[in-house]
């Protein structure tokens, strides 16, 4: 969605007793359900316009608000306490227009934010909540995944994935099937969801070569191992 009335989608966070977390993209808020004592306990937490991605740093849940151009930092500790501060907004950080994806570095000291409007990759310091270096990307980013110290970025409009080094340098840009929208890594291969093509493409991260494409049924929009 690129314009019009504010989005009516939410992120729903579902916590189960076995510590399983399921994230469902669904108004501008975060829903948390906890079923530790029988029936579910539901809490709703407001965030920004069109929440698109989540990241967790061990203490806070970060929400990327695409149309709002912001990051919402929510308290994710002390849940169930008295008072219960879980889900309370601690900070709202303005970023560039139309952020599309984010992920933490391996040491959690950098929050990488991909920005679609100007095709850039921005380093944020989660401790100071201030932007650092900005790097130019060769394409409009759609999704992002960290693999070890490097980043992989899916580019829906060019049908490629971009390999970015830990220093922000562009290491490669490779074909990845039609309109890739999501990424996952199994320890050896990069899995790419090609939603409109109803396919999944496997990419070798060492060479960037496409290894295999298959149709899982339906239109894959998200991936996880």
N, C-alpha and C positions, 0 to 999 in steps of 0.2 A: 504494500500500500504506500503510495507516494503523496497523498494529499487528502483533503476533505475533512470530515468531522474527526474528533479524537478517536483513537482506537478503542474498541471495546473488548480487547483481548487481555487475558491475565496469564501469569504464571501460577500454576498450582503446584505446591510442594506437598508430597504425600510421604509421611514418615510412618513406617511400620515397626512393630516390636522387634523384628529381626534386623533393624537398622537399614532397611532398604529404603532408598530415596528414589522416588519416581517424579520426574519433572514433566508437566504437561503444558504446552503452549496453548493458552486459551483466551477485561476492563483494565485498567491501569492499576493493578494490585497484585499482591502475592497472597495465596491461600495456603495455610498450613493445616494439615489434618494429622492428629496423633491418636492412635488407637491402643495405647498402652493399657488402659483400664476398661476394656470392653468396647463401648460405643466410641465413635470418633469424636475428637475434640477439634473444633474448627476455629481458626483465627484468620482474619483478613488484614493484610498490611498494604497500605497505599504506596505506590511507587510513581514513576513518571509515565509519560505518554508512549504507548506502544513498547512495552518491555519485550526484549528480543533474546537476551542471553543472560546466563547466570555464571558466577564464579565464586568460589569459597576459599578463604585464606586461612581457615582454622579458627577464626573468631567472628568474622563478619561475612554476610552474604552480599555480594555485589550484583546489582541489577543494571543492565545496559538498556536505556530507554531510547529507542531509535529515533522516533519523531520528536521527542523532547530534547534530544541532544545532551543528555545528562547520564551520570552514573549515580544510582542510589545505593548508599551503604547502609545495610540493615544489621542490627545486632543479632547474632546467631548463637550467643552463649547465654547461660542463665535461664534457659527455657524450662518452664515449669516451676520456677522459683516464686518467691513472694517478697516484693512484687515481681511479676513476670515481665522482664524487659525484652524478651525475645521478639524479634521482628520490628523493634522500634527504630526509626530512621536516625542514624547518627550524623550523616553528612549527605548532601547532594552536591555533586561536582559537575560543573559545566564542561562539556567537551565540544569538539567541533561538530558541525552539522551532519546528521545522518550516520552515526556510528552503527556498524553492522555486526561486529564480533569482538570478543575479548578473551584473553586467557592470561594466567599468571606464568611467570618464569619458573624454572625448576626450583629456585630457592625462595619463591614468593616475594622477592624484593622488587620486582617490576610487574606492573599490570600493563600488558600490551592491549591497545585498543585500535581496531581497524576502522577507518572512516571511509564511507562510500562516496560521499559527495566530491571529495577531492583526491581520492585514491591514495591515502596516506596511512602510515602505521605510527602510532604515538606511544611513547613510553610514559607511564604514570608511576609516580612513587606512592604506593599505598600508605606509607607512613606519614608523609607530608601532604598527600593528596594533591600534588602539583605535577603538571606535565613536565617532561624532560625533552629528550630528543625526538625529532619527527623525521620519518623516512618516507620517501616516495615509493609507491607501488606501481607496477606496470599495468595493472588492471583494477577494475572496481571490485573490491573484496565482498564476498558473501558470507563465508564461514571461515573459522580459524581453529587450528588444532596444534598444540605443542607436542612435539616428539623429541624426547631427551631435552637438549638445549635449543633446538631449532624450532621454527614455526612453519606450518603448512597452511596455505590460504587457498580456499576454493573461490573461483571466479566464475559466477554463473553466466555472465554475459559473453565471455570469451571461450568458455568450455575448457579451461585450464586450471591447474593447481600451481601455485608459486611457492618455491622453497626459499625460506628466509633464514639467514644465520642468526646466531644469538646477538651479534653486533648490528643487526638490521640490514646487512648486505643481502642483495638478491643473488641466490645461488643457482636458481634455475626457474624456468616457467615451462610446464609440460602439458600436453594434451591429456584430458581426463574425461572424455565423453561429453555428451550434450548437457549443458546447463547444470554443472555440479552445485549442490546446495548444502551438503553435509560431509563430514570427514570422520573417520575412525582409524585406529591403528591397532593391529593385532600382535605387535612385537616384531613383525617381519615385513608386512605389507600394509600399504595405505588403501583403505576402502573409501570409495567416493560414491555418494548417492546422486544419481542423475534422475531427479524427480520426474520431469516432463517426459523423459525417454523411458520411464518405468524400468530403469536398469541400475545395476551397481557395477562400477569399474574398479578393478584392482590395479594399483600402481606400485612399482618397485621404487622405494624411496632412495635407494642407492644410485640408480641410473635415471629415474624419472620415466622409465618405459611403462607403457600400458601392458599388463600381463594377461588380463582376461576381463570380459564383460559378460554379465549374465542377467537374466530377468527374474527377480524374486517374486513377482506378482504384485500388483498394485503400483503405487507411485511412492517410492521411498523418500522421506523428507528428513529423517534423523537417523543417526547411527550411534551405537555404543557397544563396547565390549565389557 
